[in-house]
Amino acid sequence: MSKVLIIDDDHEVCETIESLVSRLSHEAVSAHTLTDGLARLEDGGIDVVFLDVRLPDGSGMDILPHIAAHADAPEVIILTGRGDPDGAELAIQQGVWDYLLKPSSVREITLTLGRALKYHDQKLGQAAQQKLNLSGLVGEGPAFKAMLRLAAQAAGSDSAVLITGETGTGKELMARIIHQNSSRSQDNFVVVDCASLTESLVESTLFGHKKGAFTGAQTDRTGLIRMADGGTLFLDEVGEMPLSLQKSFLRVLQERTFRPVGETREQTSNFRLLSATNKDLEALVEQGEFRSDLLFRLKTFSMHLPPLRQRLDDLRPLSLFRVATLCKRYGVAEKGFGSDFFLTLESYDWPGNIRELFNILERAVVSSGEEKTLYSMHLPRDLRIKVARKQVRRFTGSDVDSDAPEEAVSEGVRKIGHDLFSEIYEQPLPTLREFKSMAERVYLSELIRRCEGDSAQVLKLSGLSRSHFYALLKKYDITM
């Protein structure tokens, strides 16, 4: 018997679906808010969720990542009275099973529920059989768990897989994980760096060549395609593949045959194809820079790796893993972390993603030497300044205090804030009281200098009362 959760603020809808589920010999439970629905989900054992979009405490779409991250994630059927094509597309992109409009017929709901339950049972069966060997793949957030489910599906098939994502998101590592957990794991994993393929040597590199085929071909050479026979061929940055090569490579994919340069006979290679790119291949197709028929062959199965800025839940486990590895490599004792260390990491945008994170952590470990704890001071100065400037923009931006006069958020104020933060990030972080005192002292000195000691101008420019101004002069022992 399966268990179905209905999250809908319409009591009549809940009662109707509960009755339908009961007639199918399954268990049904209802919740009328997102909060109650998530609580029911945490009780466990849910196989399918009927989810309304508009609920009293928010949008049902907002909890899709939470549902996806749940152990044995249930299938989701969006059930709403508001037709929204964009919403339907977004829901499907986030992995929902179906998107139905109220009122849907009992037959339509029954058929959709039946298919969803059947699929869920099959998925759980496959998951039980397929335990991934992760070897270096680290994370714990919703996006990471969703990636693992896709990786398990990809590893369990022999289809071509296209992995997309920004530079540094771990596309090659994901390809290796898929290979290591596939039926071809005992054979070669061959990497083709499409960005480094030159027009003159591309065919020789991929297909191989016979001795004497061209000037400099002094011996036979086995091409990468032949080396991948029985294993996996990984096309890294496939969007960089020269257009002139795409047609001949398409034939290799279709026939699994190729001819080395200088050879008269064709050879075969039984390989599984994985590809990765940081480019929009569909846009390249529209621009005439990539063949549409090749793209269809590449993406029988596709998966997208989100950037690190969308995986902040994984920052800590990734950092712990990387620092532990580095400590072993450099022969130093394991290091702890100051509270400011992860706060700084989480405030950075990570344009270089995991690759940049790992490089920065290595610099931090090296700069800390024999020290037992990593603090934000051990992070590169340019990163700390970028974080500081981001914080200043947030604190001095017009959205912080809508009642503040325009002068308070001028570029001049922002620059002063940037300079102050840049200064303190070059040394151990002071207390808030110390920083405030430093800022006030610098401000007063500059104020007096600019006003050339004219007290009336000082009060006008600063907005201070006379008594407050003189109290500050006395506090910091400053003379006019």
C-alpha positions, 0 to 999 in steps of 0.5 A: 500500500502506498501513501499519498499526501495532498497539500491544498487549502481547498478542503473539498479537493482534499476530501475528493482525492482522499476518497479516490486514493482510498478506493485504490487501496492506498493511504491518504493524508491531507495538509492545508498549508505548506508548513503542515505539508512539510511536517507531514512529509517529515513523518516519512513514507510519502510516495506521491504528493498532490501540491497546490500552487497557491497556499495561505503561507506561500507558493507550493513551487517554493518547496519543490527543492525541499521535497526533492531533497527528501530521502526517497523523494516522492513524485509531485503532481501539481494541482492548481486552478490557475493555468500558467504555462510558465509555471508549468514549465518551471515545475517540470524543470524542477522534476514534478511528475505532472501538472494538472488543472482544476477541475481535473476529471477523476479518470485523469487524476487516477491515471496520473496517480497510477503512473506516478506510483508505478514510476516511484516503485521502479525508481526505489527498486533501482536506487536499492540496486545502485549504490553510488561510489562517490569518490570525491563528490561531496555535498549534502544540500538539495541540489546535490541530492538531486544531482546524485539521483540523476547520476544514478540514473545515468550510470544505470544506462548506456545512453549518451549523457550531456552534462552542462554547467559553468566552468568549475562546477565539476563536470568532469568529476561527475562524468567520472562518477557516472563511468565508475558506477556503470557497467563499463567501469573496468575499461578506460575512461578517455578524455578528449579536450575539445578546446585544445583540438587543432585543425591540423591534428584533430583527426590524428588525435581522435582517429589515430594514424598509420606510419607514414600517413603524413610528414612526422608520422614516424610510427602508428598511433592509436586514436582516442576513440579506439582507446575508449573501446569497451569504456567511456569517451568523454568529450570535455567542452564539446561546444568547442569542437570545430564545425569541420569535425562535427560531421565526421564525428557524427558518423562515428556516433551513428556507426561506431566505426572510423578510419585512422589517417592513412588507413584503408580499412575501417575500425570499430569502437564500442564506447559509451559517450559522455559530454560536457559544456559550459556553453548554450549548445542550442544557441550555438545551433541557432547561430550555425556554429553547432550541428543540430543532429550532433546535439540530438545524439549528445543529449539522449540524457542531460543533467545540469550542475548548478553553480556553487552560489546556488549550493551554499549548503555544500560550502562547509562539507566541500571545505572540510573535505578539501582542507582535510585532504590538503592537511594530509598532503602537506603533512600538517595537523588537521585544522579547525575553523574560526566562526568568521571563516565560513561567514566570509566564504558564504558571502562570496559569489564564487564565479569560478565555482568549486575549482576556485573554492579548492584553489582558495582553500589551498592558499589558506592552508599554505598561508596558515602554516602550523597554525591550528585554526583557519580564520578569514584572515588566511583567505586571499586579500582580494577575496576578503575585499570583494566580500567587504565591498559587497557588504558595504553596498548592502549596508549603504545602499538605498534599499537599507534605509528608504528614509535616508537622504540621497546624500547618504547613499552617494558614490562618495559614501560608498567609496569611503565605506569600501576604503574603510572595509578594505583597510580592516580586512588587511589586519585581524578583524576589530570589535564593532566598538573599535571599528566604530571608534576608528571610523569616527576618528577618521571622519572627524579629522577629514571633516575638519580638514575639508571645512578648514576649521570653520565650525559652522561649516562643520556642523552644516556638512556633518549634520551634528549638533554643536554639543554632540560635535564638541563631545566627539572632539573631547572623546578623541582628543581632537583640536580644531 
